[in-house]
């Protein structure tokens, strides 16, 4: 069965659900990466900064009770966040978000992901992103080695 999922701009009322998707996804996809902030700090950040001040998009399942199942944040030509609820990976939502990001930034995009996140590397490379820079992690809060990807049309 295919469930209908709508991509739309996030509103203030989505902030808690967006943070929850981020928290669940991060815990599942990056179990070895130490988080720099508590759950409450993450929720406050999404409520006070991300959703009201940044171009935040959500994937919302149409079925009652499903709610927000994915989120993406764009900052000009930076795809700064893309996270899916763990049970929604592999259903094409990430592909839809990347297509939307490319549509919103047709001259190119960049993003960071952790070096340990090999599924993300495969995903972004499949969408035409190329690794452009590797770091030791000293520039991120988690102090985790990361890689910068770029996409140019």
C-alpha positions as CSV (number, residue, x, y, z in Angstrom):
1,X,0.0,0.0,0.0
2,X,1.3,3.4,-0.9
3,X,0.5,6.2,1.5
4,X,0.1,9.8,0.3
5,X,2.7,12.2,1.6
6,X,2.6,15.9,1.0
7,X,5.7,18.1,1.1
8,X,4.9,21.6,2.5
9,X,6.5,24.5,4.3
10,X,6.6,24.0,8.0
11,X,4.5,26.2,10.3
12,X,5.1,27.0,14.0
13,X,2.7,24.2,15.1
14,X,5.1,21.7,13.3
15,X,8.1,22.5,15.4
16,X,7.7,19.7,17.9
17,X,7.1,17.1,15.3
18,X,10.0,18.3,13.2
19,X,12.3,18.1,16.2
20,X,11.0,14.6,17.0
21,X,11.8,13.4,13.5
22,X,15.3,14.8,13.8
23,X,15.8,13.2,17.2
24,X,14.6,9.7,16.1
25,X,16.4,9.8,12.8
26,X,19.7,11.0,14.3
27,X,19.5,8.3,17.0
28,X,18.9,5.6,14.4
29,X,21.2,6.7,11.6
30,X,24.1,8.0,13.7
31,X,24.3,5.8,16.9
32,X,28.0,6.4,17.3
33,X,27.9,10.2,17.0
34,X,27.7,12.0,20.3
35,X,25.0,14.7,20.2
36,X,26.1,18.2,21.4
37,X,22.6,19.1,22.8
38,X,19.9,17.5,25.0
39,X,16.5,16.6,23.6
40,X,15.0,19.6,25.2
41,X,17.6,21.9,23.7
42,X,17.0,20.4,20.2
43,X,13.3,20.9,20.6
44,X,13.8,24.6,21.7
45,X,16.2,25.2,18.7
46,X,13.6,23.9,16.2
47,X,10.8,25.8,17.9
48,X,12.7,29.1,18.3
49,X,15.1,29.2,15.4
50,X,14.7,26.6,12.7
51,X,11.0,26.6,11.9
52,X,10.3,30.3,12.3
53,X,13.5,31.6,10.8
54,X,14.7,29.1,8.2
55,X,13.2,27.6,5.1
56,X,11.9,24.4,6.7
57,X,9.9,21.8,4.8
58,X,8.0,18.8,6.1
59,X,6.8,15.6,4.6
60,X,3.4,15.0,6.1
61,X,1.6,11.6,5.7
62,X,-2.1,12.0,4.8
63,X,-3.2,9.0,7.0
64,X,-4.6,10.2,10.3
65,X,-2.2,9.8,13.2
66,X,1.0,9.7,11.0
67,X,1.8,13.4,10.9
68,X,5.2,14.7,10.0
69,X,7.5,11.9,8.8
70,X,10.3,13.9,7.3
71,X,12.0,17.3,7.4
72,X,14.3,19.4,5.3
73,X,15.9,22.8,6.0
74,X,17.4,25.0,3.3
75,X,19.6,28.0,3.9
76,X,20.2,29.7,0.6
77,X,22.3,27.2,-1.4
78,X,22.9,25.0,1.6
79,X,20.9,21.9,2.3
80,X,21.4,22.2,6.0
81,X,19.2,19.3,7.2
82,X,17.4,16.4,5.7
83,X,16.0,13.8,8.1
84,X,13.3,11.1,7.8
85,X,11.5,9.1,10.4
86,X,13.4,5.8,10.5
87,X,10.4,3.7,9.3
88,X,10.0,6.1,6.3
89,X,13.4,5.6,4.8
90,X,13.5,3.9,1.5
91,X,10.1,5.1,0.4
92,X,11.3,7.9,-1.9
93,X,10.8,10.9,0.5
94,X,14.5,11.7,0.5
95,X,14.4,11.8,-3.4
96,X,11.5,14.1,-3.3
97,X,13.2,16.4,-0.8
98,X,16.4,16.6,-2.9
99,X,14.4,17.3,-6.0
100,X,12.6,20.2,-4.2
101,X,16.0,21.5,-2.9
102,X,17.4,21.5,-6.4
103,X,14.3,23.3,-7.7
104,X,14.6,25.9,-4.9
105,X,18.4,26.3,-5.6
106,X,18.8,25.6,-9.3
107,X,22.4,27.1,-9.4
108,X,23.7,24.5,-7.0
109,X,23.7,23.1,-3.5
110,X,26.1,22.2,-0.8
111,X,25.7,20.1,2.4
112,X,27.7,18.5,5.2
113,X,27.3,15.0,6.4
114,X,29.3,12.9,8.9
115,X,32.0,10.6,7.4
116,X,30.5,7.7,9.3
117,X,27.2,8.1,7.5
118,X,27.9,6.0,4.5
119,X,24.2,5.5,3.6
120,X,24.0,9.3,3.3
121,X,27.1,9.4,1.1
122,X,25.5,6.8,-1.3
123,X,22.2,8.7,-1.3
124,X,23.7,12.1,-2.1
125,X,26.2,10.7,-4.7
126,X,23.2,9.0,-6.4
127,X,21.7,12.5,-6.7
128,X,24.8,14.0,-8.3
129,X,26.5,15.4,-5.3
130,X,30.3,15.1,-5.2
131,X,32.5,15.1,-2.1
132,X,34.5,18.3,-2.1
133,X,36.0,18.6,1.3
134,X,36.8,16.3,4.2
135,X,37.5,17.6,7.8
136,X,38.5,16.2,11.1
137,X,35.3,17.5,12.7
138,X,36.9,20.4,14.6
139,X,34.4,22.8,12.9
140,X,31.2,21.1,14.1
141,X,29.7,20.8,17.5
142,X,29.9,17.0,17.6
143,X,33.6,17.0,16.9
144,X,32.9,14.3,14.4
145,X,34.8,14.0,11.1
146,X,32.6,15.2,8.2
147,X,32.5,15.7,4.5
148,X,31.1,18.6,2.4
149,X,29.2,17.6,-0.7
150,X,28.3,19.9,-3.6
151,X,25.9,19.6,-6.5
152,X,26.1,21.8,-9.6
153,X,23.7,21.5,-12.5
